[in-house]
Amino acid sequence: MVKPDGATVADDGTEQRILDAADAVFVRRGTDGARMQEIAAEAGVNKALLHYYYRTKDGLAEAVFRRVAGTFMPVIIETMASDLSLEEKAGKVVQHYLEVFARRPYLPGYVISEITHHPGRLPPLFAALAGTQIKKRVLTKLGQQIDERVRTGTLAPIAPEQFLINIISLCVFPFAARPIIMVALGLDAKGFDRFIAQRRETLPPFVARALRP
């Protein structure tokens, strides 16, 4: 690693620790509520070293946002563009999303908040992670599969965009609305975990039934 003055320093994992700490703090508090000092303390470094690696809070926030999105966006692209059946695709995406979000239930709220308050981060993220794949690969493949199933009478007509967003929404909403759901259903944290575990079992067959003509 080369410092701004041209000197070379060994990579001792400090940058990764900083990114891990920032990930935890930003997801927990949101970018606007996070403080660089808290991130430095979580990473076990001083604040000056934090700025050395990431210059500004905004630069660190963008790095975290890209990393967080990278935990689930590539999976949905590859799954939806694959040759799996529509039911298999729905089941795989549901299992992956609910597993990721169950480990980090505040992740959807963080992503939605970031997109709402910092919309400029989204276009370069899509360009870096997805490019034109969503339209060219995902929607084209889904459209072909849907058309074939509709022709054979085994699927109700649905636009590929609607199919895609329906699956994502069914996964994201319980976590984005976690506080409301917990109060409305009288759940504590363990109760919510059981609710999600049950959802992992019931959601794929629910989607399969919804696709039938």
Number of C-alpha atoms within 10 A of each C-alpha: 10 10 10 8 6 8 8 10 9 8 10 9 8 16 16 12 17 23 21 16 19 27 21 18 20 22 25 17 13 20 24 13 10 18 15 18 14 14 25 20 13 16 20 13 15 13 15 12 14 23 15 12 15 16 12 12 18 12 13 21 23 17 15 22 22 17 15 17 17 15 12 15 14 13 15 21 19 15 17 25 19 15 13 13 13 21 14 15 21 24 19 17 21 23 17 17 21 21 15 13 19 16 10 14 21 18 23 22 19 20 16 13 17 22 14 12 11 12 11 11 16 17 10 12 17 16 11 12 15 15 13 12 16 18 13 11 15 21 20 17 17 23 16 12 17 23 17 13 18 16 11 9 12 13 20 14 16 13 12 19 15 10 19 17 11 13 19 16 11 16 23 19 13 21 22 21 13 19 14 13 16 16 10 9 11 10 17 12 11 9 13 21 15 13 16 20 15 11 18 19 13 11 19 21 14 11 19 15 12 11 18 13 11
